Amino acid sequence: MPLPTPIQQRAFFETYGFLKISGLLKSELPEILAEFEAVFPQLGLKHDGTKRTMIVQFVDQRRGLCALLDHPALLAAVGNLIGDDFNYMGSDGNYYTGETTWHRDTTYPSNSYIKLALYLDPVTKSSPRAAIL
């Protein structure tokens, strides 16, 4: 199935407040996943599956993850939604366990902020999940 056009993506985002773009970085997923998995032991952390494991300022930990900040596909996707003149504010990396809930990260009354999530595992109702947010 082809990706929606930028106009279709923007219209969906403006209507529903989220946008799912499957497979955007599919060819680079093995490298991204290897970088993701390297951060936790680098910082002396191990995910044991009993609770969420999270690291803030995550992409800053590895050169390969920092490169995502300049990735043309991500810049185009974000720029399409909120304009090309945007700033990166921070990141976190997560291994999830159990239920997770949707929540706002800010109460700032503006549509000038978005959260970009890269789900690195197939996501099902019962699967463990790893994500860079």
Steps between C-alpha positions, in 0.01 A plus 500: 500500500651839402562764765239775518598823328625787718164675455312188611736457797453860612121481465487180705729648767296821523178298532606225742811638673730213408650343193635149451756461223588131480831396353648849465846383615453129430825454307696661785323318782780247567754779557257708708410198713868413555568857615190492724603174664858624555393796716365303797813293576717803420326671795499188718127432462327173420131460420370202697142513372336572835454874449566775248865590448554857377795726424451872435702695245527165329609582145785707643664180627611359162626652176271280289196618696607866484505462122122447512464869587616585148341208317332636184189281537443607861569866423251486214232324708527743793540804275188401310298499822627809683722682251868477419609751767480268803736411783581168661430513874601161634449128485455190707556133427271240648456130547134466590344230714126447531240764428598848399264792485476792262567834668589858425855608564403863543198717566640780285201622296658472157532260213863598457632191682491143382639178637663268252512133603700231325369156593782256440307177557179371351231636733212280603277502804720247682849568362788662690589830341810709447466860387689821454276797579 
